[in-house]
């Protein structure tokens, strides 16, 4: 699987303005699902979405770049990775099974 296939932009559709100029539309977010293998992470002071992605997705190439998997998966999605996480809050971390089934699935991305 290429690194690009892990980009949230691989879920974007090409759009065209009235002059025929192409641009990427907003990707379809990866939404929260109550799954038995979700992990619940209590935020510590200094935690970031990048750091948590690196921790929980360590077996994937460039895991910190998958911050959006955690941000979008929250019951109330976090779209901006620069927003400071609050110590003590709980984040839901999707399992790699969930990520493979619902995100990296070629059918979802229209590749099959």
N, C-alpha and C positions, 0 to 999 in steps of 0.2 A: 504494500500500500504506500503510495507516495505521500510525502509531507503535505502536498497541496490538498490531498483528499481529507486531511484533518482540519482544513481551514473552514471556518464558519461561512466563508464566502462561496464555498463549493455548493451551498444550498441556495444561492441567489439566482434569480432569473435575469437574463439580459433584457433590458428595457430600452426603448428608443424614444427620443423626444420628437417633436413634429418635424425637425430638420433631418431626422435619420441618424442622429448622434446616439451611439450606444452607451449605456451606463449600467451598473449593477443595481438591482433593486435590493430592498432589505431581505436578508435571508429569513426563512421560516424558522422561528425559534424552536429549540429543543425544550419541550415542556415537562414539568414535574409529573411523575407518575408514582403512586404509592406502590413500591415494589419491596418484597421481603428482603432483598439483598442490598437495599440502600444503606449507606453509612451515615450516621449523624455525627457531625463535627462541631464541638463547642469552640467558638472562636476565642483565641488567646490574643492578648495585646500584641500588635505587630503582624498578625496574620494578614495575608493578601490572597486574592483569588489566584494570582500567578504562583505563589508559594504553595498553596493548597493543591493546585493542579499538578505541580511538580511532585508533590508528595503522593497523591492518590493515583496518578497516571504515569508513574515512573517507568513502566515498561513500554511506553509508547514514544516514538521519536518526537523530540521537542515538546515534552509534556507541559511545560509552563505555558506554552501557546494555546493550551486547551482550557484556559481560564473560563472561557465562555460556556463550556459544558457545565461547570458548577454554577456560574451566574444565571444562566437561562433556566436551570433545573429547579430553582427555588420556587416554592409556592407563589411568592411575589418575586418575579425575576429581577436579577441585578444585571443591567445592561452596560453600565459603565464600570470598568475594572479599576478605575482610579478612586472610586468612592471608598472611604475608610470603613472597614468592617468593624462592628462594635463588639468588644470583648464581652463574652458571655452569651452572645446570640448563637443559635444553632443553625447550621447550614446542612442541607441534605446533599450528600455526595452520591451520584449515581455509580453503580457498580460497572465494571468493564463489560459484563454481560449485557446490561441495559444500554450502555454506550454502543456496543457492537450491534445490538438488535435494532435500536431506534435511531441511531445517528450514523454510524459508519456503514449501515446497510445500503448496498448499491441501489436497491429498488427505491428507497426514499429519495436518493439523489438523482433518480432517473437514468442510472447508468446500466440498467439491465433490460 
